[in-house]
Structures are given as C-alpha cells and as structure tokens.
Amino acid sequence: MCGWPRSRSPCSSSGGSRRQVADHREGAHHDAHPGTHPDAHYADERLARVYDAFEGPRDDLDLYMSIAQAVGATSVLDVGCGTGAFALFAQRAGMAAAGIDPAQAMLDVARHKPGGEFVDWFCADSLHPPPVSADFATMTGNVAQVFLTDDAWAATLNALAQRLVPGGHLVFETRRPEARAWEAWARAEPVEHHVPGIGRVRETRTDVVAHPPLVSFAQVYAFPHGEELRSESTLRFRGRDENRAALGAAGFDVLEIRDAPDRPGAEDVYVCQKVIR
C-alpha cells in the first residue's frame, strides 16, 4: 500500500508522512473508508521518480531489519512498500519478500531497482492484501498514519492478521501526537535535490492545517523548465492507548514500544505478535 505519506518528510516513508493506500482497479470506490486513497505524491509517475531523492538514506530501516533477524523472520510482507526499500533490504538479507502498494507508479520504480526481480510486487490496498502469508509484516515510514478513520485502521489490522502466520510479527512506526511534528512542518524551508534523468527539483511544504488528531498539508514540487506538481495529504495522529486497543481487538499482543532511534522522542515503533489461538 503506498501511495502513503512516509519517512523523513511529512508525506514521505519506506515508507513512508508518508502515504495513503488505495485500490487502483478501474472504477474502484473508496468512500467506505475515507483516507485510503493515494495522493498525487505516490500515484503520479513524475513524483514517484523523485521520491527516493527526497527520502535520503533509509537508516530508519535498520531497526526493522534487526527486529526481523532477532525473531528469526523468513518471509516479509512490506505493506505500503512504495519504491521497495525495505522489501529489497529483506530480500538481500535472504528472506522471501513481497511488497504491496496501491500506487502503481511507485511499484514501477521498485521493480526496476537491482534485485527487484526477486521480490513479489502487488498493486493492492491494505484492506485487500494479496493471498500471500508471511511471518513478519511491516509498515515503515509512518504508513500507519494514513488510515484516517477507526474503521479503516481496524480493517487494515484485521487484514494483516489474516496474512500473518500464528505467532508472526507486525512492526510499524507512528509519530507521537505530543511531539506536534506539524509545527516543524509549518516552518520547513524548501529543499532541492538533483534527480538523475530529471535535474534539480525543489520541494516546498505548505498549507499545514492541524486539527488534531488530523493534520493536512501540501507539498509542491518545482521541476526544471517551470513545471510544478502539487500533492496534498492528511494524516491521523494516534496515541499509545488508542493503538494498543486497536491492535488488541485485531488479535495482536504489543510486545514492546521502542523509541525510533533516528527520531528519538518523536516516533514510536510498535513490535507486535499475532496471538496464537
């Protein structure tokens, strides 16, 4: 799933805001679960091509890999995989890997990366994951925040529980509401990167509107020759009690909540296990 706002930028994971999930079938309807459709950042081929440049080094994924190895994971389902950073990381580490994302443009980037032919890629949303099973599932890059309603979040967790083997693990991160990340987003200066094959691209974050638990914002990308593309996103900030309750209802035990080592004090990393019934 990911046309989902993710990692370092509010709307950017691998993540990973980070992004929003969607079903890209012709004529698909999304009104049953508001907040589960991809924003332009992930669905537009031009923005998918510049995504990795603005994400930067994915050192946030080292924690996910260390947990996967510690629990002896052999198969990984990367939910909201975007351009495939963690799925490819897992494959290189010798694990069977599958990545799902509702944004075909992001998957096109992922499958053309080195090793992409050894990962199973699925264009699907979190409510309708592919018929694969795994012993380790991830939502990196704050993908968990794109589910705006309680129903959408609950349905996502239930769907993932069905894809995990008994005793399998789910690991995801989410921003702490009390850290008020949106205040920094509102002050952020434009950022420029050189993107191979495109040239200099400038990203400007704007129109940050906070009505907790929902926060919306826009990112404007200025391309060479004057073209500009705008992507709008909304994220849901959930606290620990809210997440614990939703996870428990979906059949997960929360084994621990870790501080994100690359963003200490700002984000929680949930390590969960599917209850063996």
Secondary structure, 3 states (H helix, E strand, C coil): CCEECCCCCCCCCCCCCCEECCCCCCCCCCCCCCCCCCCHHHHCHHHHHHHHHHHCCCCCHHHHHHHHHHCCCCEEEEECCCCCHHHHHHHHCCCEEEEEECCHHHHHHHHCCCCHHHCEEEECCCCCCCCCCEEEEEECCCHHHHCCCHHHHHHHHHHHHHHEEEEEEEEEEEECHHHCHHHHHHHCCCEEEEECCCEEEEEEEEEEEEECCEEEEEEEEECHHHCEEEEEEEEECCCHHHHHHHHHHCCEEEEEEEECCCCCCCEEEEEEEECCC
